[in-house]
Amino acid sequence: MSPQKPKRRFKSPHGRTVTVLGMSGRCVVFMREDYPHPCQQPLEKFKAEYAEVTDDRRPE
């Protein structure tokens, strides 16, 4: 059994942190904090509007 990759986190245009779950077709599937359902957005829009969080601290 291979080790699970850590999920990548990104900061939304509204300053909230999202966690990427994967891809569905040409869309990024992610979870928003404090929202119970997965969300999705076209890959190009996601790449243009979201910035990856690269350290272990949560963004301000």
C-alpha angles and dihedrals in degrees: 000000000000122000115261116251115240112253114251119240127211136186115237124223086258093056098255125129120242129187118219114229098180144277133305110191105308094339131096113230115210144159122236119214112261093011118109100208134064117255130204138202134178111273095239093051091046092051091049097047108031128070122205118244104226103184134057094253120092115247117256 
